[in-house]
Amino acid sequence: MTEEKKKGKEHPAKKAAVKEQPAAAEDKHAKEPHAREPQGETPAIRAGDELKVFYRVIEAGKERTQTYEGTVIAIKNSGASRTITVRKNSFGVAVERIFPLNSKLVQKIEVKKHTKVRRAKLFYLRNLKGKASRLKELR
Protein backbone atom coordinates (compact mmCIF):
# COMPACT_ATOMS: atom_id res chain seq x y z
CA MET A 1 0.00 0.00 0.00
CA THR A 2 1.10 3.51 -0.64
CA GLU A 3 1.36 6.16 2.08
CA GLU A 4 -1.79 7.95 0.89
CA LYS A 5 -3.86 4.80 1.27
CA LYS A 6 -2.40 4.18 4.76
CA LYS A 7 -3.37 7.68 5.82
CA GLY A 8 -6.88 7.20 4.44
CA LYS A 9 -7.38 3.98 6.45
CA GLU A 10 -6.73 5.56 9.86
CA HIS A 11 -9.42 5.18 12.42
CA PRO A 12 -11.86 8.19 12.45
CA ALA A 13 -11.43 8.66 16.22
CA LYS A 14 -7.68 9.09 15.79
CA LYS A 15 -8.25 11.75 13.12
CA ALA A 16 -10.52 13.69 15.48
CA ALA A 17 -8.00 13.38 18.32
CA VAL A 18 -5.22 14.68 16.08
CA LYS A 19 -7.32 17.68 15.07
CA GLU A 20 -8.28 18.54 18.66
CA GLN A 21 -4.79 18.15 20.08
CA PRO A 22 -3.34 21.54 18.99
CA ALA A 23 -6.29 23.42 20.48
CA ALA A 24 -5.86 21.61 23.79
CA ALA A 25 -2.13 22.33 23.72
CA GLU A 26 -2.79 26.06 23.31
CA ASP A 27 -5.10 26.07 26.35
CA LYS A 28 -2.57 24.10 28.35
CA HIS A 29 0.19 26.65 27.75
CA ALA A 30 -2.04 29.63 28.47
CA LYS A 31 -0.90 31.58 31.48
CA GLU A 32 -2.72 30.32 34.54
CA PRO A 33 -3.37 32.77 37.35
CA HIS A 34 -1.19 32.17 40.39
CA ALA A 35 -2.59 31.72 43.84
CA ARG A 36 -1.10 35.08 44.88
CA GLU A 37 -0.43 37.66 42.19
CA PRO A 38 1.85 40.58 43.16
CA GLN A 39 -0.32 43.51 44.13
CA GLY A 40 0.42 47.02 42.94
CA GLU A 41 3.79 48.46 42.15
CA THR A 42 6.53 48.15 44.75
CA PRO A 43 9.38 50.65 44.50
CA ALA A 44 12.91 49.51 43.64
CA ILE A 45 14.16 48.24 46.99
CA ARG A 46 17.79 47.32 47.65
CA ALA A 47 19.72 46.28 50.72
CA GLY A 48 20.68 49.31 52.79
CA ASP A 49 17.64 51.42 51.85
CA GLU A 50 15.82 53.36 54.55
CA LEU A 51 12.13 52.46 54.25
CA LYS A 52 8.81 53.45 55.66
CA VAL A 53 6.43 50.47 55.57
CA PHE A 54 2.71 51.03 56.11
CA TYR A 55 1.36 47.81 57.60
CA ARG A 56 -2.28 47.06 58.39
CA VAL A 57 -2.74 45.69 61.91
CA ILE A 58 -5.95 44.04 63.09
CA GLU A 59 -6.35 43.94 66.88
CA ALA A 60 -9.51 43.01 68.76
CA GLY A 61 -11.65 43.44 65.65
CA LYS A 62 -10.33 46.94 64.97
CA GLU A 63 -8.09 47.83 62.07
CA ARG A 64 -5.35 50.46 61.98
CA THR A 65 -2.27 51.31 59.93
CA GLN A 66 1.10 51.03 61.63
CA THR A 67 4.23 52.61 60.16
CA TYR A 68 7.56 50.85 60.52
CA GLU A 69 10.70 52.79 59.62
CA GLY A 70 14.06 51.10 59.31
CA THR A 71 16.91 49.82 57.16
CA VAL A 72 16.57 46.88 54.76
CA ILE A 73 19.16 44.32 55.81
CA ALA A 74 18.02 41.41 53.60
CA ILE A 75 15.82 40.69 50.59
CA LYS A 76 14.56 37.23 49.78
CA ASN A 77 13.58 37.06 46.10
CA SER A 78 11.52 33.98 45.46
CA GLY A 79 8.58 34.92 43.30
CA ALA A 80 5.30 35.45 45.07
CA SER A 81 6.81 34.81 48.51
CA ARG A 82 9.25 37.73 48.22
CA THR A 83 10.15 39.22 51.61
CA ILE A 84 12.28 42.01 53.06
CA THR A 85 13.85 42.14 56.51
CA VAL A 86 13.73 45.63 58.03
CA ARG A 87 15.77 46.58 61.11
CA LYS A 88 15.12 49.61 63.28
CA ASN A 89 16.37 50.92 66.59
CA SER A 90 13.51 51.51 69.01
CA PHE A 91 14.44 53.17 72.31
CA GLY A 92 17.90 51.60 72.33
CA VAL A 93 16.64 48.14 71.42
CA ALA A 94 17.15 46.84 67.89
CA VAL A 95 14.03 45.29 66.34
CA GLU A 96 13.89 43.31 63.09
CA ARG A 97 10.73 42.47 61.23
CA ILE A 98 10.13 40.46 58.06
CA PHE A 99 7.52 41.83 55.65
CA PRO A 100 6.07 39.77 52.79
CA LEU A 101 5.90 42.17 49.85
CA ASN A 102 2.87 40.54 48.23
CA SER A 103 0.77 40.52 51.39
CA LYS A 104 -2.53 42.37 51.47
CA LEU A 105 -1.50 43.73 54.88
CA VAL A 106 1.37 45.77 53.41
CA GLN A 107 -0.44 48.86 52.17
CA LYS A 108 2.48 50.80 50.73
CA ILE A 109 6.23 51.21 50.97
CA GLU A 110 8.08 54.51 50.75
CA VAL A 111 11.83 54.68 50.18
CA LYS A 112 13.24 57.48 52.32
CA LYS A 113 16.82 57.21 51.08
CA HIS A 114 19.22 54.92 49.24
CA THR A 115 22.54 54.15 50.93
CA LYS A 116 25.87 52.89 49.66
CA VAL A 117 26.48 49.24 50.52
CA ARG A 118 28.67 46.56 49.00
CA ARG A 119 26.78 43.47 50.13
CA ALA A 120 23.42 41.86 49.52
CA LYS A 121 22.85 40.91 53.16
CA LEU A 122 23.73 43.41 55.88
CA PHE A 123 23.71 41.10 58.89
CA TYR A 124 26.95 42.69 60.11
CA LEU A 125 24.86 45.69 61.24
CA ARG A 126 23.59 43.51 64.10
CA ASN A 127 27.03 43.72 65.75
CA LEU A 128 27.45 47.49 65.32
CA LYS A 129 26.17 50.14 67.69
CA GLY A 130 25.73 53.88 67.61
CA LYS A 131 27.50 55.88 64.93
CA ALA A 132 29.31 52.79 63.64
CA SER A 133 26.02 51.43 62.31
CA ARG A 134 25.37 54.43 60.05
CA LEU A 135 25.41 54.01 56.27
CA LYS A 136 26.42 56.69 53.74
CA GLU A 137 23.63 58.08 51.60
CA LEU A 138 23.78 57.85 47.82
CA ARG A 139 23.30 61.12 46.00
C-alpha positions in Angstrom: 0.0 0.0 0.0 1.1 3.5 -0.6 1.4 6.2 2.1 -1.8 7.9 0.9 -3.9 4.8 1.3 -2.4 4.2 4.8 -3.4 7.7 5.8 -6.9 7.2 4.4 -7.4 4.0 6.4 -6.7 5.6 9.9 -9.4 5.2 12.4 -11.9 8.2 12.4 -11.4 8.7 16.2 -7.7 9.1 15.8 -8.2 11.7 13.1 -10.5 13.7 15.5 -8.0 13.4 18.3 -5.2 14.7 16.1 -7.3 17.7 15.1 -8.3 18.5 18.7 -4.8 18.2 20.1 -3.3 21.5 19.0 -6.3 23.4 20.5 -5.9 21.6 23.8 -2.1 22.3 23.7 -2.8 26.1 23.3 -5.1 26.1 26.3 -2.6 24.1 28.3 0.2 26.6 27.8 -2.0 29.6 28.5 -0.9 31.6 31.5 -2.7 30.3 34.5 -3.4 32.8 37.4 -1.2 32.2 40.4 -2.6 31.7 43.8 -1.1 35.1 44.9 -0.4 37.7 42.2 1.8 40.6 43.2 -0.3 43.5 44.1 0.4 47.0 42.9 3.8 48.5 42.2 6.5 48.2 44.7 9.4 50.6 44.5 12.9 49.5 43.6 14.2 48.2 47.0 17.8 47.3 47.6 19.7 46.3 50.7 20.7 49.3 52.8 17.6 51.4 51.9 15.8 53.4 54.5 12.1 52.5 54.2 8.8 53.5 55.7 6.4 50.5 55.6 2.7 51.0 56.1 1.4 47.8 57.6 -2.3 47.1 58.4 -2.7 45.7 61.9 -6.0 44.0 63.1 -6.4 43.9 66.9 -9.5 43.0 68.8 -11.7 43.4 65.6 -10.3 46.9 65.0 -8.1 47.8 62.1 -5.3 50.5 62.0 -2.3 51.3 59.9 1.1 51.0 61.6 4.2 52.6 60.2 7.6 50.9 60.5 10.7 52.8 59.6 14.1 51.1 59.3 16.9 49.8 57.2 16.6 46.9 54.8 19.2 44.3 55.8 18.0 41.4 53.6 15.8 40.7 50.6 14.6 37.2 49.8 13.6 37.1 46.1 11.5 34.0 45.5 8.6 34.9 43.3 5.3 35.5 45.1 6.8 34.8 48.5 9.2 37.7 48.2 10.2 39.2 51.6 12.3 42.0 53.1 13.9 42.1 56.5 13.7 45.6 58.0 15.8 46.6 61.1 15.1 49.6 63.3 16.4 50.9 66.6 13.5 51.5 69.0 14.4 53.2 72.3 17.9 51.6 72.3 16.6 48.1 71.4 17.2 46.8 67.9 14.0 45.3 66.3 13.9 43.3 63.1 10.7 42.5 61.2 10.1 40.5 58.1 7.5 41.8 55.6 6.1 39.8 52.8 5.9 42.2 49.8 2.9 40.5 48.2 0.8 40.5 51.4 -2.5 42.4 51.5 -1.5 43.7 54.9 1.4 45.8 53.4 -0.4 48.9 52.2 2.5 50.8 50.7 6.2 51.2 51.0 8.1 54.5 50.7 11.8 54.7 50.2 13.2 57.5 52.3 16.8 57.2 51.1 19.2 54.9 49.2 22.5 54.1 50.9 25.9 52.9 49.7 26.5 49.2 50.5 28.7 46.6 49.0 26.8 43.5 50.1 23.4 41.9 49.5 22.8 40.9 53.2 23.7 43.4 55.9 23.7 41.1 58.9 26.9 42.7 60.1 24.9 45.7 61.2 23.6 43.5 64.1 27.0 43.7 65.8 27.4 47.5 65.3 26.2 50.1 67.7 25.7 53.9 67.6 27.5 55.9 64.9 29.3 52.8 63.6 26.0 51.4 62.3 25.4 54.4 60.0 25.4 54.0 56.3 26.4 56.7 53.7 23.6 58.1 51.6 23.8 57.8 47.8 23.3 61.1 46.0 
